[in-house]
């Protein structure tokens, strides 16, 4: 998977997680809030993987 696709999927998961958290809070549903929190963290991790791939590629390209 490319760094760009990791970043895009990460952003999508983060956004979906934020929505789930908001809906869970609005409907007083702690399970949905928890799922949203986990999905948001997953998205952040995916974006970090994309950033790491970019850093490695940049290092290799400059070597």
Backbone bond lengths (Angstrom), bond angles and torsions (degrees), N, CA, C in turn:
res aa  C-N    CA-C-N  psi(-1)  N-CA   C-N-CA  omega(-1)  CA-C   N-CA-C  phi
1 X - - - 1.449 - - 1.525 107.85 -
2 X 1.306 116.59 137.42 1.463 120.51 -178.31 1.525 110.95 -79.26
3 X 1.317 114.49 163.33 1.468 118.91 -179.94 1.526 110.93 -63.45
4 X 1.331 116.50 -35.28 1.459 119.79 -179.60 1.522 110.96 -66.03
5 X 1.333 116.97 -43.63 1.463 118.71 -179.88 1.521 110.88 -67.92
6 X 1.347 117.40 -34.42 1.471 119.63 174.82 1.518 110.22 -61.01
7 X 1.312 116.39 -44.42 1.464 120.65 -178.32 1.534 111.24 -65.76
8 X 1.329 116.56 -42.31 1.469 120.50 -179.69 1.522 110.86 -64.65
9 X 1.332 116.61 -46.63 1.460 119.68 178.52 1.525 110.61 -63.43
10 X 1.323 115.65 -37.10 1.461 119.94 177.95 1.512 112.20 -62.95
11 X 1.331 115.89 -44.36 1.472 120.17 178.94 1.530 110.36 -63.43
12 X 1.335 116.40 -40.36 1.463 120.27 -179.93 1.530 110.75 -64.75
13 X 1.333 116.68 -44.17 1.465 119.70 178.52 1.518 111.49 -65.09
14 X 1.315 116.00 -39.29 1.462 119.50 179.32 1.532 110.55 -64.05
15 X 1.324 116.92 -44.17 1.460 120.79 179.36 1.528 111.12 -64.22
16 X 1.330 116.52 -44.75 1.461 120.04 179.52 1.525 110.82 -63.44
17 X 1.313 116.33 -38.28 1.459 120.42 177.63 1.512 111.94 -63.65
18 X 1.325 116.37 -40.60 1.464 120.22 177.32 1.524 111.30 -62.45
19 X 1.326 116.32 -41.35 1.466 120.54 179.18 1.521 110.09 -64.59
20 X 1.333 116.77 -45.34 1.471 119.89 179.45 1.534 110.64 -60.18
21 X 1.322 116.39 -41.72 1.458 119.04 179.32 1.530 110.82 -62.51
22 X 1.328 116.63 -43.34 1.461 120.55 -179.12 1.525 111.10 -64.39
23 X 1.336 116.32 -44.43 1.465 120.10 179.32 1.527 109.67 -65.49
24 X 1.317 116.96 -41.37 1.459 120.25 178.39 1.515 112.04 -62.08
25 X 1.317 115.79 -39.37 1.473 119.43 178.50 1.533 110.30 -68.46
26 X 1.333 116.44 -42.97 1.464 120.95 -177.86 1.525 111.74 -66.20
27 X 1.322 116.66 -32.97 1.465 120.52 -178.11 1.526 112.53 -99.75
28 X 1.308 116.12 7.11 1.470 122.52 -179.32 1.533 110.38 54.89
29 X 1.357 114.49 50.86 1.459 121.56 -178.51 1.534 108.56 -118.98
30 X 1.336 117.44 92.99 1.462 119.80 -176.91 1.530 113.81 -63.36
31 X 1.345 117.31 -29.22 1.469 120.00 178.29 1.529 109.82 -63.98
32 X 1.316 117.16 -45.59 1.460 121.09 179.71 1.527 110.48 -65.93
33 X 1.321 116.77 -38.30 1.461 120.07 176.59 1.524 110.33 -60.83
34 X 1.314 116.82 -43.10 1.467 121.58 179.10 1.512 112.36 -63.98
35 X 1.325 115.78 -42.24 1.469 120.07 177.23 1.523 110.55 -62.03
36 X 1.315 115.75 -41.35 1.457 120.62 178.82 1.516 111.82 -64.03
37 X 1.321 116.08 -41.87 1.464 120.88 178.47 1.523 110.08 -61.09
38 X 1.339 116.45 -46.15 1.468 120.77 -179.91 1.525 111.17 -63.33
39 X 1.326 116.57 -41.30 1.467 120.04 -179.23 1.515 110.78 -67.67
40 X 1.333 116.86 -37.36 1.462 120.22 177.79 1.528 109.97 -63.17
41 X 1.325 117.84 -43.80 1.465 121.11 178.96 1.521 110.90 -64.36
42 X 1.344 116.96 -38.01 1.458 120.87 176.91 1.529 110.03 -60.06
43 X 1.328 115.98 -43.38 1.459 120.38 178.56 1.515 112.19 -62.84
44 X 1.323 116.44 -41.04 1.461 120.09 178.07 1.529 110.43 -63.00
45 X 1.326 116.45 -39.39 1.461 120.36 179.08 1.530 110.99 -66.60
46 X 1.328 116.88 -40.61 1.463 120.05 178.43 1.528 110.81 -62.35
47 X 1.318 116.41 -40.58 1.459 119.50 178.40 1.527 110.63 -65.32
48 X 1.316 117.03 -37.42 1.464 121.05 178.07 1.529 110.46 -64.20
49 X 1.329 116.91 -38.52 1.463 120.65 176.97 1.525 109.39 -62.35
50 X 1.318 117.12 -43.70 1.467 120.86 177.76 1.517 111.64 -61.10
51 X 1.326 116.92 -41.81 1.466 120.84 177.89 1.525 111.00 -63.69
52 X 1.333 116.06 -40.74 1.466 120.12 179.69 1.524 110.56 -65.09
53 X 1.320 117.12 -40.80 1.469 120.18 177.77 1.521 110.39 -61.91
54 X 1.330 116.52 -41.26 1.462 120.06 177.69 1.528 111.34 -61.39
55 X 1.325 116.43 -42.50 1.458 120.94 -179.03 1.524 110.71 -64.26
56 X 1.326 116.57 -42.82 1.466 120.27 178.90 1.523 109.90 -64.08
57 X 1.304 116.97 -45.23 1.469 120.51 179.78 1.518 110.67 -61.17
58 X 1.311 117.00 -43.20 1.468 120.98 179.89 1.530 110.42 -62.36
59 X 1.331 116.84 -41.62 1.459 121.25 179.18 1.517 110.60 -64.11
60 X 1.324 116.85 -44.15 1.457 120.98 179.89 1.529 110.52 -65.42
61 X 1.315 116.79 -41.74 1.466 120.75 -179.37 1.532 111.85 -65.11
62 X 1.330 116.68 -32.26 1.454 120.26 -178.67 1.524 113.33 -86.54
63 X 1.336 116.79 -7.15 1.469 119.90 -177.82 1.507 111.88 -79.55
